[in-house]
Amino acid sequence: MSDKTRPDDFENQWQTKLSRGINAAAGEEAGILALAGGDKLTDQNTSQEKLDWTCDMLERLDEITDEKTRQEILLGCACQYPRAELQDAKGVFQETGDVDQVIDLLQAKFEDFLREDLELEEDLVLEVIDKGWGVAGIRKGNQIISTKIPKSGYLVDYFKEGDPAEKRRLYCHCPRVRDEVGGQPQLPEVYCYCGAGFYKGIWQEILGEPVQVEVLESVMQGDDVCKIAIHLPDGIAWET
């Protein structure tokens, strides 16, 4: 399927970012090799078909790049938080230089999202808050640990579900493969750096400088949650 006839769906957009990252990191020949067959995938393909191709692609990529390069490539595939919605947090940081005040603002906005946008019952809101979930994260020294909430459209179902495997599927945010969480073949952990890129984008926009992120836990790897560490650059201040 040529680029001109391929639908401009999520799969196409994701593969475009993937191709751009591989080409930049390893060259166009490497991109052609790694992405072989990907041009046939669209949103109409099943999650299993996307899972099979993605595992094969990452295996080919493993042969031509090192781990750090693969992480950077997948980070570049992430969906991004709207920049316009981060400008108030960015302004707080520019004014105060205090990352804890930024976290407090992001947390307040997150709690408003739970109550006003998702219209969750208050007991469920408090349970989410008590778990420490949400985009704001919790600062631990020079790191911010962010634990994703379950996919918002399935949040209520997640708390009602008793089966751990089904809870992981309801939790996963990835529209490409979430239906196959726990399935075979198992995706390498590096794939979830795509999700970690969401947090990298947030904090780079707020701080105005590069940050490093690390996948600590992932439902794709059998964990109960997806947990990301954001490593703050040297010189960043916080409340004592």
C-alpha positions as CSV (number, residue, x, y, z in Angstrom):
1,M,0.0,0.0,0.0
2,S,1.5,3.3,-1.0
3,D,1.6,6.4,1.2
4,K,-0.9,8.1,-1.2
5,T,-3.5,5.4,-0.8
6,R,-3.0,4.5,2.8
7,P,-5.6,5.9,5.2
8,D,-4.5,8.6,7.6
9,D,-5.5,6.6,10.7
10,F,-3.8,6.1,14.0
11,E,-1.7,3.2,12.7
12,N,-0.4,5.2,9.8
13,Q,0.5,8.2,12.1
14,W,2.2,5.9,14.5
15,Q,4.2,4.2,11.8
16,T,5.2,7.5,10.3
17,K,6.7,8.6,13.7
18,L,8.4,5.2,14.0
19,S,9.9,5.5,10.5
20,R,11.1,9.0,11.2
21,G,12.8,7.9,14.4
22,I,14.5,4.8,12.8
23,N,15.7,6.8,9.8
24,A,17.2,9.5,12.0
25,A,18.9,7.1,14.3
26,A,20.1,4.3,12.0
27,G,19.5,5.5,8.4
28,E,17.0,4.9,5.7
29,E,18.3,1.4,4.8
30,A,17.8,0.3,8.4
31,G,14.3,1.8,8.3
32,I,13.4,-0.2,5.2
33,L,14.6,-3.4,6.8
34,A,13.0,-2.9,10.2
35,L,9.7,-1.7,8.9
36,A,9.2,-4.4,6.3
37,G,5.4,-5.2,6.0
38,G,4.3,-2.4,8.2
39,D,2.9,-0.4,5.3
40,K,0.1,-3.0,5.0
41,L,-1.2,-2.3,8.5
42,T,-4.2,0.0,9.2
43,D,-6.6,0.5,12.1
44,Q,-8.7,-2.2,10.5
45,N,-6.1,-4.9,11.3
46,T,-6.5,-6.8,14.5
47,S,-4.5,-6.2,17.6
48,Q,-3.0,-9.7,17.2
49,E,-1.8,-8.8,13.7
50,K,-0.2,-5.6,15.0
51,L,1.3,-7.4,17.9
52,D,2.9,-10.1,15.6
53,W,4.3,-7.4,13.3
54,T,5.6,-5.2,16.1
55,C,7.4,-8.1,17.8
56,D,9.0,-9.0,14.5
57,M,9.9,-5.3,13.8
58,L,11.5,-4.9,17.2
59,E,13.5,-8.1,16.7
60,R,14.9,-6.7,13.4
61,L,15.6,-3.4,15.1
62,D,17.4,-5.2,17.9
63,E,19.9,-6.5,15.3
64,I,20.8,-3.0,14.0
65,T,20.6,-0.7,17.1
66,D,21.5,-0.7,20.7
67,E,19.0,-0.6,23.6
68,K,19.4,3.2,24.2
69,T,18.7,3.9,20.6
70,R,15.7,1.7,20.5
71,Q,14.3,3.5,23.6
72,E,14.8,6.9,21.9
73,I,13.1,5.7,18.7
74,L,10.0,4.5,20.7
75,L,9.9,7.6,22.8
76,G,9.5,9.6,19.6
77,C,6.3,7.6,18.8
78,A,4.4,8.8,21.8
79,C,1.1,10.5,21.8
80,Q,1.6,14.0,23.3
81,Y,-0.2,16.0,26.0
82,P,-1.6,19.2,24.4
83,R,1.0,21.9,24.8
84,A,-1.6,24.6,25.2
85,E,-2.8,22.9,28.4
86,L,0.7,22.9,29.9
87,Q,1.3,26.6,29.6
88,D,-0.1,27.4,33.1
89,A,2.3,24.8,34.6
90,K,5.1,26.1,32.5
91,G,4.4,29.6,33.8
92,V,4.4,28.4,37.4
93,F,7.9,26.9,36.9
94,Q,9.2,29.9,35.1
95,E,8.0,32.2,37.9
96,T,9.0,30.0,40.9
97,G,11.6,27.5,39.7
98,D,9.9,25.1,42.1
99,V,8.9,21.7,40.6
100,D,6.7,20.8,43.6
101,Q,4.4,23.8,42.9
102,V,4.1,22.5,39.3
103,I,3.2,19.0,40.6
104,D,0.5,20.6,42.9
105,L,-1.0,22.4,39.9
106,L,-1.0,19.3,37.7
107,Q,-2.6,17.3,40.5
108,A,-5.4,19.8,41.0
109,K,-6.1,19.8,37.3
110,F,-6.1,16.0,37.3
111,E,-8.6,15.8,40.2
112,D,-10.8,18.3,38.3
113,F,-10.6,16.0,35.3
114,L,-11.8,13.0,37.4
115,R,-14.7,14.9,38.9
116,E,-15.8,17.2,36.1
117,D,-14.8,15.4,32.8
118,L,-15.1,11.8,33.8
119,E,-17.9,12.5,36.4
120,L,-16.7,9.8,38.7
121,E,-18.3,9.1,42.1
122,E,-16.4,10.8,44.9
123,D,-15.4,7.5,46.5
124,L,-13.8,6.4,43.2
125,V,-12.0,9.8,42.8
126,L,-10.6,9.4,46.3
127,E,-9.4,5.8,45.6
128,V,-7.6,6.9,42.5
129,I,-5.9,9.8,44.4
130,D,-5.1,7.4,47.3
131,K,-3.3,5.1,44.9
132,G,-1.1,8.0,43.7
133,W,-2.1,7.6,40.1
134,G,-2.2,10.4,37.6
135,V,-0.1,12.6,35.3
136,A,1.3,14.8,38.1
137,G,3.2,12.0,39.7
138,I,4.9,11.9,43.1
139,R,8.4,13.4,43.5
140,K,11.0,11.2,45.2
141,G,14.2,13.1,45.4
142,N,15.3,14.1,41.9
143,Q,12.8,11.8,40.3
144,I,9.1,12.1,39.6
145,I,7.3,8.7,39.7
146,S,4.1,8.8,37.5
147,T,1.7,5.9,37.6
148,K,-0.9,5.9,34.8
149,I,-4.5,5.6,35.6
150,P,-6.4,2.9,33.7
151,K,-7.6,3.9,30.3
152,S,-10.2,6.6,31.2
153,G,-13.0,5.1,29.1
154,Y,-12.6,1.8,31.0
155,L,-11.9,3.3,34.5
156,V,-15.2,2.3,36.1
157,D,-15.1,-1.2,34.5
158,Y,-11.5,-1.6,35.7
159,F,-12.5,-1.2,39.3
160,K,-15.5,-3.6,38.9
161,E,-13.3,-6.3,37.2
162,G,-12.0,-9.0,39.4
163,D,-9.8,-11.0,36.9
164,P,-6.2,-9.7,37.0
165,A,-5.5,-10.4,33.3
166,E,-8.7,-8.6,32.2
167,K,-7.8,-5.7,34.6
168,R,-4.5,-5.3,32.7
169,R,-6.3,-5.2,29.4
170,L,-8.7,-2.5,30.7
171,Y,-5.7,-0.6,32.1
172,C,-3.5,-0.4,29.0
173,H,-3.7,2.8,27.0
174,C,-2.1,1.6,23.8
175,P,-4.8,1.5,21.0
176,R,-2.6,-0.7,18.9
177,V,-2.2,-3.8,21.1
178,R,-4.1,-3.3,24.4
179,D,-6.5,-6.1,23.4
180,E,-3.6,-8.5,23.5
181,V,-2.1,-7.6,26.8
182,G,-0.8,-10.9,28.3
183,G,-1.0,-12.5,24.9
184,Q,1.7,-14.1,22.8
185,P,4.2,-13.2,21.5
186,Q,5.0,-10.9,24.4
187,L,6.2,-7.5,23.5
188,P,9.7,-6.5,24.6
189,E,9.7,-3.9,27.4
190,V,11.2,-1.3,25.0
191,Y,7.8,-1.0,23.3
192,C,6.4,0.8,26.4
193,Y,8.9,3.6,26.0
194,C,6.3,4.9,23.5
195,G,4.0,5.4,26.5
196,A,6.9,6.9,28.5
197,G,7.4,9.5,25.8
198,F,4.1,11.0,26.9
199,Y,5.7,12.0,30.2
200,K,8.9,13.1,28.6
201,G,7.0,15.5,26.4
202,I,5.1,16.9,29.4
203,W,8.2,17.7,31.5
204,Q,10.3,18.9,28.7
205,E,7.7,21.4,27.8
206,I,7.3,22.6,31.4
207,L,11.0,22.7,32.3
208,G,12.2,23.9,28.9
209,E,15.1,21.4,28.8
210,P,15.6,17.7,28.1
211,V,14.6,15.1,30.6
212,Q,15.3,11.4,30.8
213,V,12.5,8.9,31.5
214,E,12.5,5.2,32.5
215,V,9.9,2.5,32.4
216,L,9.7,1.0,35.8
217,E,6.6,-1.2,35.5
218,S,4.3,-2.1,32.6
219,V,1.1,-4.2,32.3
220,M,2.5,-5.5,29.1
221,Q,5.2,-7.2,31.2
222,G,2.7,-8.6,33.7
223,D,2.8,-5.8,36.2
224,D,-0.4,-4.4,37.7
225,V,0.3,-0.8,36.6
226,C,2.4,1.2,34.2
227,K,4.9,3.3,36.2
228,I,7.3,5.8,34.7
229,A,10.3,7.6,36.3
230,I,11.1,11.1,35.1
231,H,14.6,12.0,36.0
232,L,14.9,15.7,36.8
233,P,17.8,17.6,35.3
234,D,20.5,18.9,37.6
235,G,19.7,22.3,39.1
236,I,15.9,21.8,39.4
237,A,14.6,23.0,42.7
238,W,11.8,21.8,44.9
239,E,10.3,22.6,48.3
240,T,12.2,21.3,51.3
